[in-house]
Amino acid sequence: MPKRSKANGFARPVTTQRDYENAAAVARRLASQADRDSAAEKRLQSLLRELERYDELEEEEQDDEEDLRYSGPRRRWSDNGSDGGGSDDS
C-alpha cells in the first residue's frame, strides 16, 4: 500500500453533503493536531473556506426554494363553488 502524500495546502471543492461531512472530519482532525506544519495549516484554512462556501450555497438554495413557492392567496375547497349543495338549473 503506497504512503499518502503530504498535504499540499489545497482542498477540493465541497459540493455534496457527504463531501461536507468528510471535510469537516478532516478539519477537526487537523485542528486537534498541535504540531501542524505550514502545509497542514494551509490545508486546514482551505478546508474551512470550502466548508464556509458550501454553507453559503446551502443558504442560497433554501432562499431560492422559498422564492419558487407559490406566494399567492391560499384557497379553500369551498372557494371553488362546489360546496356540495350543487346548482339547481331546473
PyMOL commands that place a pseudoatom at each C-alpha (Angstrom):
pseudoatom trace, name=CA, resn=MET, resi=1, chain=A, elem=C, hetatm=0, pos=[0.000, 0.000, 0.000]
pseudoatom trace, name=CA, resn=PRO, resi=2, chain=A, elem=C, hetatm=0, pos=[1.582, 3.310, -1.050]
pseudoatom trace, name=CA, resn=LYS, resi=3, chain=A, elem=C, hetatm=0, pos=[2.060, 6.035, 1.523]
pseudoatom trace, name=CA, resn=ARG, resi=4, chain=A, elem=C, hetatm=0, pos=[-0.152, 9.078, 1.330]
pseudoatom trace, name=CA, resn=SER, resi=5, chain=A, elem=C, hetatm=0, pos=[1.483, 12.174, 0.007]
pseudoatom trace, name=CA, resn=LYS, resi=6, chain=A, elem=C, hetatm=0, pos=[1.885, 15.196, 2.229]
pseudoatom trace, name=CA, resn=ALA, resi=7, chain=A, elem=C, hetatm=0, pos=[-0.819, 17.823, 2.241]
pseudoatom trace, name=CA, resn=ASN, resi=8, chain=A, elem=C, hetatm=0, pos=[-0.289, 20.440, -0.424]
pseudoatom trace, name=CA, resn=GLY, resi=9, chain=A, elem=C, hetatm=0, pos=[-2.310, 23.152, 1.282]
pseudoatom trace, name=CA, resn=PHE, resi=10, chain=A, elem=C, hetatm=0, pos=[-5.300, 22.961, -1.047]
pseudoatom trace, name=CA, resn=ALA, resi=11, chain=A, elem=C, hetatm=0, pos=[-8.737, 21.452, -0.554]
pseudoatom trace, name=CA, resn=ARG, resi=12, chain=A, elem=C, hetatm=0, pos=[-11.042, 20.300, -3.304]
pseudoatom trace, name=CA, resn=PRO, resi=13, chain=A, elem=C, hetatm=0, pos=[-14.445, 21.975, -3.594]
pseudoatom trace, name=CA, resn=VAL, resi=14, chain=A, elem=C, hetatm=0, pos=[-17.185, 20.738, -1.272]
pseudoatom trace, name=CA, resn=THR, resi=15, chain=A, elem=C, hetatm=0, pos=[-20.245, 20.048, -3.417]
pseudoatom trace, name=CA, resn=THR, resi=16, chain=A, elem=C, hetatm=0, pos=[-22.324, 17.450, -1.568]
pseudoatom trace, name=CA, resn=GLN, resi=17, chain=A, elem=C, hetatm=0, pos=[-23.418, 16.745, 1.985]
pseudoatom trace, name=CA, resn=ARG, resi=18, chain=A, elem=C, hetatm=0, pos=[-21.093, 13.728, 2.007]
pseudoatom trace, name=CA, resn=ASP, resi=19, chain=A, elem=C, hetatm=0, pos=[-18.149, 15.924, 0.964]
pseudoatom trace, name=CA, resn=TYR, resi=20, chain=A, elem=C, hetatm=0, pos=[-19.101, 18.371, 3.702]
pseudoatom trace, name=CA, resn=GLU, resi=21, chain=A, elem=C, hetatm=0, pos=[-19.148, 15.681, 6.396]
pseudoatom trace, name=CA, resn=ASN, resi=22, chain=A, elem=C, hetatm=0, pos=[-15.803, 14.248, 5.281]
pseudoatom trace, name=CA, resn=ALA, resi=23, chain=A, elem=C, hetatm=0, pos=[-14.168, 17.679, 5.027]
pseudoatom trace, name=CA, resn=ALA, resi=24, chain=A, elem=C, hetatm=0, pos=[-15.476, 18.591, 8.476]
pseudoatom trace, name=CA, resn=ALA, resi=25, chain=A, elem=C, hetatm=0, pos=[-13.976, 15.382, 9.910]
pseudoatom trace, name=CA, resn=VAL, resi=26, chain=A, elem=C, hetatm=0, pos=[-10.598, 16.159, 8.325]
pseudoatom trace, name=CA, resn=ALA, resi=27, chain=A, elem=C, hetatm=0, pos=[-10.769, 19.749, 9.572]
pseudoatom trace, name=CA, resn=ARG, resi=28, chain=A, elem=C, hetatm=0, pos=[-11.488, 18.536, 13.123]
pseudoatom trace, name=CA, resn=ARG, resi=29, chain=A, elem=C, hetatm=0, pos=[-8.563, 16.111, 12.914]
pseudoatom trace, name=CA, resn=LEU, resi=30, chain=A, elem=C, hetatm=0, pos=[-6.203, 18.788, 11.593]
pseudoatom trace, name=CA, resn=ALA, resi=31, chain=A, elem=C, hetatm=0, pos=[-7.393, 21.297, 14.192]
pseudoatom trace, name=CA, resn=SER, resi=32, chain=A, elem=C, hetatm=0, pos=[-6.670, 18.866, 17.019]
pseudoatom trace, name=CA, resn=GLN, resi=33, chain=A, elem=C, hetatm=0, pos=[-3.040, 18.373, 15.923]
pseudoatom trace, name=CA, resn=ALA, resi=34, chain=A, elem=C, hetatm=0, pos=[-0.742, 20.559, 17.989]
pseudoatom trace, name=CA, resn=ASP, resi=35, chain=A, elem=C, hetatm=0, pos=[2.300, 20.164, 15.739]
pseudoatom trace, name=CA, resn=ARG, resi=36, chain=A, elem=C, hetatm=0, pos=[0.870, 21.223, 12.364]
pseudoatom trace, name=CA, resn=ASP, resi=37, chain=A, elem=C, hetatm=0, pos=[3.340, 22.185, 9.679]
pseudoatom trace, name=CA, resn=SER, resi=38, chain=A, elem=C, hetatm=0, pos=[2.651, 25.119, 7.369]
pseudoatom trace, name=CA, resn=ALA, resi=39, chain=A, elem=C, hetatm=0, pos=[1.137, 22.917, 4.627]
pseudoatom trace, name=CA, resn=ALA, resi=40, chain=A, elem=C, hetatm=0, pos=[-1.283, 21.358, 7.122]
pseudoatom trace, name=CA, resn=GLU, resi=41, chain=A, elem=C, hetatm=0, pos=[-2.205, 24.812, 8.395]
pseudoatom trace, name=CA, resn=LYS, resi=42, chain=A, elem=C, hetatm=0, pos=[-2.854, 25.995, 4.829]
pseudoatom trace, name=CA, resn=ARG, resi=43, chain=A, elem=C, hetatm=0, pos=[-4.965, 22.904, 4.165]
pseudoatom trace, name=CA, resn=LEU, resi=44, chain=A, elem=C, hetatm=0, pos=[-6.963, 23.497, 7.334]
pseudoatom trace, name=CA, resn=GLN, resi=45, chain=A, elem=C, hetatm=0, pos=[-7.616, 27.104, 6.305]
pseudoatom trace, name=CA, resn=SER, resi=46, chain=A, elem=C, hetatm=0, pos=[-8.559, 25.969, 2.799]
pseudoatom trace, name=CA, resn=LEU, resi=47, chain=A, elem=C, hetatm=0, pos=[-10.945, 23.325, 4.182]
pseudoatom trace, name=CA, resn=LEU, resi=48, chain=A, elem=C, hetatm=0, pos=[-12.584, 25.904, 6.431]
pseudoatom trace, name=CA, resn=ARG, resi=49, chain=A, elem=C, hetatm=0, pos=[-13.062, 28.253, 3.460]
pseudoatom trace, name=CA, resn=GLU, resi=50, chain=A, elem=C, hetatm=0, pos=[-14.636, 25.454, 1.399]
pseudoatom trace, name=CA, resn=LEU, resi=51, chain=A, elem=C, hetatm=0, pos=[-16.936, 24.495, 4.282]
pseudoatom trace, name=CA, resn=GLU, resi=52, chain=A, elem=C, hetatm=0, pos=[-17.999, 28.128, 4.635]
pseudoatom trace, name=CA, resn=ARG, resi=53, chain=A, elem=C, hetatm=0, pos=[-18.610, 28.400, 0.882]
pseudoatom trace, name=CA, resn=TYR, resi=54, chain=A, elem=C, hetatm=0, pos=[-20.782, 25.245, 0.988]
pseudoatom trace, name=CA, resn=ASP, resi=55, chain=A, elem=C, hetatm=0, pos=[-22.797, 26.668, 3.902]
pseudoatom trace, name=CA, resn=GLU, resi=56, chain=A, elem=C, hetatm=0, pos=[-23.400, 29.869, 1.943]
pseudoatom trace, name=CA, resn=LEU, resi=57, chain=A, elem=C, hetatm=0, pos=[-24.532, 27.901, -1.123]
pseudoatom trace, name=CA, resn=GLU, resi=58, chain=A, elem=C, hetatm=0, pos=[-26.922, 25.849, 1.013]
pseudoatom trace, name=CA, resn=GLU, resi=59, chain=A, elem=C, hetatm=0, pos=[-28.456, 29.025, 2.435]
pseudoatom trace, name=CA, resn=GLU, resi=60, chain=A, elem=C, hetatm=0, pos=[-28.858, 30.497, -1.065]
pseudoatom trace, name=CA, resn=GLU, resi=61, chain=A, elem=C, hetatm=0, pos=[-30.553, 27.315, -2.308]
pseudoatom trace, name=CA, resn=GLN, resi=62, chain=A, elem=C, hetatm=0, pos=[-33.022, 27.450, 0.586]
pseudoatom trace, name=CA, resn=ASP, resi=63, chain=A, elem=C, hetatm=0, pos=[-33.785, 31.081, -0.246]
pseudoatom trace, name=CA, resn=ASP, resi=64, chain=A, elem=C, hetatm=0, pos=[-34.277, 30.171, -3.919]
pseudoatom trace, name=CA, resn=GLU, resi=65, chain=A, elem=C, hetatm=0, pos=[-36.685, 27.362, -3.000]
pseudoatom trace, name=CA, resn=GLU, resi=66, chain=A, elem=C, hetatm=0, pos=[-38.724, 29.762, -0.881]
pseudoatom trace, name=CA, resn=ASP, resi=67, chain=A, elem=C, hetatm=0, pos=[-38.885, 32.214, -3.793]
pseudoatom trace, name=CA, resn=LEU, resi=68, chain=A, elem=C, hetatm=0, pos=[-40.175, 29.492, -6.145]
pseudoatom trace, name=CA, resn=ARG, resi=69, chain=A, elem=C, hetatm=0, pos=[-43.060, 28.504, -3.886]
pseudoatom trace, name=CA, resn=TYR, resi=70, chain=A, elem=C, hetatm=0, pos=[-46.481, 29.872, -4.732]
pseudoatom trace, name=CA, resn=SER, resi=71, chain=A, elem=C, hetatm=0, pos=[-46.969, 33.027, -2.720]
pseudoatom trace, name=CA, resn=GLY, resi=72, chain=A, elem=C, hetatm=0, pos=[-50.456, 33.900, -3.937]
pseudoatom trace, name=CA, resn=PRO, resi=73, chain=A, elem=C, hetatm=0, pos=[-53.603, 33.701, -1.871]
pseudoatom trace, name=CA, resn=ARG, resi=74, chain=A, elem=C, hetatm=0, pos=[-54.437, 30.351, -0.357]
pseudoatom trace, name=CA, resn=ARG, resi=75, chain=A, elem=C, hetatm=0, pos=[-57.747, 28.851, -1.421]
pseudoatom trace, name=CA, resn=ARG, resi=76, chain=A, elem=C, hetatm=0, pos=[-60.082, 26.564, 0.403]
pseudoatom trace, name=CA, resn=TRP, resi=77, chain=A, elem=C, hetatm=0, pos=[-62.118, 23.776, -1.139]
pseudoatom trace, name=CA, resn=SER, resi=78, chain=A, elem=C, hetatm=0, pos=[-65.287, 25.766, -0.506]
pseudoatom trace, name=CA, resn=ASP, resi=79, chain=A, elem=C, hetatm=0, pos=[-63.911, 28.663, -2.603]
pseudoatom trace, name=CA, resn=ASN, resi=80, chain=A, elem=C, hetatm=0, pos=[-64.361, 26.800, -5.873]
pseudoatom trace, name=CA, resn=GLY, resi=81, chain=A, elem=C, hetatm=0, pos=[-68.161, 26.854, -5.791]
pseudoatom trace, name=CA, resn=SER, resi=82, chain=A, elem=C, hetatm=0, pos=[-68.665, 23.118, -5.359]
pseudoatom trace, name=CA, resn=ASP, resi=83, chain=A, elem=C, hetatm=0, pos=[-69.651, 23.119, -1.712]
pseudoatom trace, name=CA, resn=GLY, resi=84, chain=A, elem=C, hetatm=0, pos=[-71.778, 20.032, -2.077]
pseudoatom trace, name=CA, resn=GLY, resi=85, chain=A, elem=C, hetatm=0, pos=[-75.076, 21.900, -2.477]
pseudoatom trace, name=CA, resn=GLY, resi=86, chain=A, elem=C, hetatm=0, pos=[-74.834, 21.788, -6.243]
pseudoatom trace, name=CA, resn=SER, resi=87, chain=A, elem=C, hetatm=0, pos=[-76.558, 24.220, -8.518]
pseudoatom trace, name=CA, resn=ASP, resi=88, chain=A, elem=C, hetatm=0, pos=[-80.234, 23.872, -9.375]
pseudoatom trace, name=CA, resn=ASP, resi=89, chain=A, elem=C, hetatm=0, pos=[-80.602, 24.590, -13.063]
pseudoatom trace, name=CA, resn=SER, resi=90, chain=A, elem=C, hetatm=0, pos=[-84.155, 23.194, -13.316]
for i in range(1, 90): cmd.bond("trace and resi %d" % i, "trace and resi %d" % (i + 1))
show_as sticks, trace
zoom trace
